[in-house]
Amino acid sequence: FLDSLPKSCFLSEDEIAFTSLWESRDSLLRFSLSNAANGVKNVVWWKNLATEWKDSSIQILDIHRETGYLLAQISNPVLPYQLLLFNLNDNDSNVLVGPAPKSFAITTKHLPEREASLYNPQIRWQIFRHETDGITFNNILIHPRKANNTASLPLVVVPHGGPHACLSNSFIGSYVFLVESLGVAVLFVNYRGSTGFGQDSIESLLGKIGTNDVADIITSLNHALSLNWNDNADVSLIDANRVGIVGGSHG
């Protein structure tokens, strides 16, 4: 499931590369036009980068076919977009260029301090996998790291729109702002019928919109409420009395 192919998508006359959802992660995929029976290959691109980039999302920006180099942007829920230059045919070529440049000027004098703090958030993120009636779905939980884990956190639940869409584990500054500034946890729910989980998942929601998606939100919420602080099993991670929900469009 993808909106469009990159403007330059050919690695060779026979093979294309593109970005698409693979469950809740924007993934780098490659596909042979002459050997379609082999299917789509999911490329593990982060093996030569720091461990904090493992399982992050990636979006291809451009491909230089003559040299095989790809330019991409990578991010995850706690690390903002960075530029990555690498060659798919060279296992040692991953080069992290640095933070993606801004495309517009910002004049608000108080923003740089806030922006800097967003680039170094003390935030944890996890993906939890669930299954109902043989269909897989998952949710992404992000929350502050606290030195003193003695207080449970408020929670904001975020179901996506669509309903056939998906919230990937890429960086979303507005929700990071909530986590960092308000000290809340945020739960993105990719219920059954979300893109990235296969055609069976898409079709499972047809005729059951407002039923399966709501049930999966409740399942994800109940799981979040069952979690404890890792180093304090006596304290719940989430405060069950302070749970809110926000969404746009279908969400």
C-alpha positions as CSV (number, residue, x, y, z in Angstrom):
1,F,0.0,0.0,0.0
2,L,1.7,3.2,-1.2
3,D,0.6,6.6,-2.5
4,S,3.1,6.7,-5.3
5,L,6.4,5.3,-6.5
6,P,9.5,7.5,-6.1
7,K,10.2,9.7,-9.1
8,S,13.3,7.6,-9.7
9,C,12.4,4.1,-8.6
10,F,14.6,1.8,-10.8
11,L,17.6,0.1,-9.3
12,S,18.2,-1.5,-12.7
13,E,16.2,-2.3,-15.8
14,D,14.7,-5.3,-13.9
15,E,14.2,-4.0,-10.3
16,I,12.5,-1.2,-8.5
17,A,12.7,0.1,-5.0
18,F,10.0,1.9,-3.1
19,T,8.6,2.6,0.4
20,S,5.5,1.1,1.8
21,L,4.0,0.1,5.1
22,W,5.1,-3.2,6.5
23,E,2.7,-3.5,9.5
24,S,3.3,-0.2,11.5
25,R,6.7,0.7,9.9
26,D,7.4,2.5,6.6
27,S,9.8,0.0,5.0
28,L,12.2,-0.1,2.2
29,L,11.1,-2.7,-0.4
30,R,12.5,-4.0,-3.6
31,F,10.8,-5.9,-6.3
32,S,12.0,-7.8,-9.5
33,L,9.8,-7.1,-12.5
34,S,11.0,-10.3,-14.3
35,N,10.8,-12.6,-11.3
36,A,7.5,-11.4,-9.6
37,A,6.9,-14.9,-8.2
38,N,9.7,-14.1,-5.6
39,G,7.4,-11.4,-4.2
40,V,8.4,-8.2,-2.4
41,K,11.7,-8.2,-0.4
42,N,11.8,-6.2,2.8
43,V,15.3,-4.6,3.1
44,V,17.1,-4.5,6.5
45,W,18.8,-1.1,5.9
46,W,19.8,-0.2,9.5
47,K,22.3,-2.9,10.3
48,N,25.3,-0.5,10.1
49,L,23.7,2.3,12.0
50,A,23.4,2.9,15.7
51,T,21.0,0.6,17.5
52,E,18.5,3.4,18.2
53,W,17.6,3.4,14.5
54,K,16.7,-0.3,14.4
55,D,13.1,-0.8,13.2
56,S,12.7,2.9,12.4
57,S,10.6,4.1,9.4
58,I,12.2,5.0,6.1
59,Q,11.0,6.9,3.1
60,I,12.9,7.0,-0.2
61,L,13.5,10.5,-1.6
62,D,15.5,9.6,-4.7
63,I,17.6,6.9,-6.4
64,H,20.8,7.5,-8.5
65,R,20.5,4.5,-10.8
66,E,24.0,4.8,-12.3
67,T,25.7,4.4,-8.9
68,G,23.0,2.5,-7.0
69,Y,22.8,5.1,-4.2
70,L,19.6,5.9,-2.5
71,L,18.7,9.1,-0.6
72,A,16.1,8.5,2.1
73,Q,14.8,10.0,5.3
74,I,14.5,8.0,8.5
75,S,12.8,8.6,11.8
76,N,11.0,6.9,14.6
77,P,8.6,8.1,17.4
78,V,11.4,9.7,19.4
79,L,14.1,10.6,16.8
80,P,13.2,13.2,14.2
81,Y,13.9,12.9,10.5
82,Q,17.5,12.3,9.4
83,L,18.9,12.0,5.9
84,L,20.5,8.7,5.0
85,L,22.6,8.0,1.9
86,F,23.5,4.4,1.1
87,N,23.9,1.8,-1.6
88,L,21.7,-1.3,-1.5
89,N,24.5,-3.4,-3.1
90,D,27.1,-2.3,-0.5
91,N,26.6,-3.6,3.0
92,D,29.0,-1.0,4.5
93,S,27.7,2.1,2.8
94,N,25.1,3.5,5.2
95,V,25.9,7.1,5.8
96,L,23.8,9.2,8.2
97,V,24.0,12.7,6.8
98,G,22.3,14.5,9.6
99,P,18.9,16.2,10.5
100,A,16.8,16.8,7.4
101,P,17.0,20.5,6.5
102,K,14.0,22.8,6.9
103,S,12.2,23.8,3.7
104,F,10.9,27.1,5.1
105,A,12.1,29.9,7.4
106,I,10.8,30.2,11.0
107,T,10.9,33.6,12.6
108,T,9.2,32.8,16.0
109,K,12.0,33.6,18.4
110,H,10.9,31.1,21.1
111,L,10.7,28.1,18.7
112,P,14.4,27.2,18.5
113,E,14.6,26.2,22.2
114,R,11.4,24.1,21.9
115,E,12.7,22.6,18.6
116,A,16.0,21.6,20.2
117,S,14.2,19.9,23.1
118,L,12.1,17.9,20.6
119,Y,15.3,16.7,18.9
120,N,16.5,15.1,22.2
121,P,13.3,13.8,23.9
122,Q,13.6,11.5,26.9
123,I,10.9,9.3,25.5
124,R,10.4,5.5,25.2
125,W,8.4,3.8,22.4
126,Q,7.2,0.3,21.9
127,I,5.1,-1.6,19.4
128,F,2.7,-4.2,20.7
129,R,1.2,-6.9,18.5
130,H,-2.3,-8.3,18.9
131,E,-4.4,-10.8,17.0
132,T,-8.2,-11.3,16.9
133,D,-10.0,-13.8,14.7
134,G,-6.7,-14.6,12.9
135,I,-6.1,-11.0,11.9
136,T,-3.0,-9.2,13.2
137,F,-3.1,-5.6,14.4
138,N,-0.9,-3.5,16.6
139,N,-0.4,-0.3,18.5
140,I,2.5,2.1,19.2
141,L,2.9,3.4,22.7
142,I,5.1,6.4,23.4
143,H,5.6,7.8,26.9
144,P,8.1,9.8,29.0
145,R,11.0,8.2,30.7
146,K,10.9,9.2,34.4
147,A,13.7,9.1,36.9
148,N,11.2,8.4,39.7
149,N,8.6,5.8,38.4
150,T,6.1,6.2,41.2
151,A,3.3,8.0,39.4
152,S,1.1,6.6,36.6
153,L,0.7,8.6,33.4
154,P,-2.4,10.0,31.7
155,L,-3.1,8.5,28.3
156,V,-4.2,9.9,25.0
157,V,-5.6,7.2,22.6
158,V,-5.2,8.0,18.9
159,P,-7.1,5.9,16.3
160,H,-6.2,6.8,12.7
161,G,-8.6,8.0,10.0
162,G,-9.5,6.2,6.8
163,P,-10.6,3.8,8.1
164,H,-8.1,2.1,5.7
165,A,-4.9,3.9,6.8
166,C,-2.1,3.4,9.3
167,L,-0.1,5.4,11.8
168,S,3.5,4.3,11.2
169,N,6.3,4.6,13.8
170,S,7.7,7.7,12.1
171,F,8.2,11.0,14.0
172,I,5.1,13.0,14.6
173,G,6.1,16.3,16.3
174,S,2.7,17.3,17.6
175,Y,2.3,14.1,19.7
176,V,6.0,14.2,20.9
177,F,5.1,17.7,22.1
178,L,2.2,16.3,24.1
179,V,4.4,13.6,25.6
180,E,7.3,15.8,26.5
181,S,5.4,19.0,27.6
182,L,2.4,17.5,29.3
183,G,4.0,14.2,30.5
184,V,1.3,12.1,29.0
185,A,1.5,8.7,27.2
186,V,0.1,8.4,23.6
187,L,-1.3,5.2,22.1
188,F,-1.6,5.0,18.3
189,V,-4.0,2.2,17.4
190,N,-3.7,0.4,14.0
191,Y,-6.9,-1.7,14.3
192,R,-7.8,-4.5,11.9
193,G,-8.3,-3.1,8.5
194,S,-5.3,-0.8,8.6
195,T,-3.0,-0.7,5.6
196,G,0.2,-2.6,5.9
197,F,-1.2,-5.8,7.4
198,G,-2.3,-7.5,4.2
199,Q,-5.4,-7.9,2.1
200,D,-7.2,-10.2,4.6
201,S,-6.9,-7.5,7.2
202,I,-8.4,-4.8,4.8
203,E,-11.3,-7.0,4.0
204,S,-12.0,-8.0,7.6
205,L,-13.2,-4.5,8.3
206,L,-15.7,-4.3,5.5
207,G,-19.2,-4.4,6.9
208,K,-17.8,-4.2,10.5
209,I,-16.7,-0.5,10.6
210,G,-17.6,0.8,14.0
211,T,-17.4,-2.7,15.5
212,N,-14.0,-4.3,14.9
213,D,-12.1,-1.0,15.0
214,V,-13.7,0.0,18.2
215,A,-13.1,-3.5,19.7
216,D,-9.4,-3.3,18.8
217,I,-9.1,0.2,20.4
218,I,-10.6,-1.3,23.6
219,T,-8.2,-4.3,23.4
220,S,-5.2,-2.0,22.9
221,L,-6.3,0.3,25.8
222,N,-6.8,-2.6,28.2
223,H,-3.4,-3.9,27.3
224,A,-1.8,-0.5,28.0
225,L,-3.7,-0.4,31.3
226,S,-2.1,-3.7,32.3
227,L,1.5,-2.4,31.9
228,N,3.7,-1.5,34.9
229,W,6.8,0.6,35.1
230,N,9.6,-1.7,34.2
231,D,11.6,-1.1,37.5
232,N,8.5,-0.8,39.7
233,A,6.0,-3.6,39.3
234,D,3.8,-2.1,41.9
235,V,3.0,1.0,39.9
236,S,0.8,1.0,36.8
237,L,2.3,2.8,33.8
238,I,-1.1,4.3,32.9
239,D,-3.6,5.9,35.2
240,A,-7.0,4.3,34.3
241,N,-8.8,7.4,35.6
242,R,-7.1,9.8,33.2
243,V,-7.7,8.4,29.7
244,G,-8.7,10.5,26.7
245,I,-9.1,10.0,23.0
246,V,-8.5,12.2,20.0
247,G,-8.8,11.5,16.3
248,G,-9.4,13.1,12.9
249,S,-11.7,12.0,10.1
250,H,-12.8,8.4,10.8
251,G,-10.6,8.4,14.0
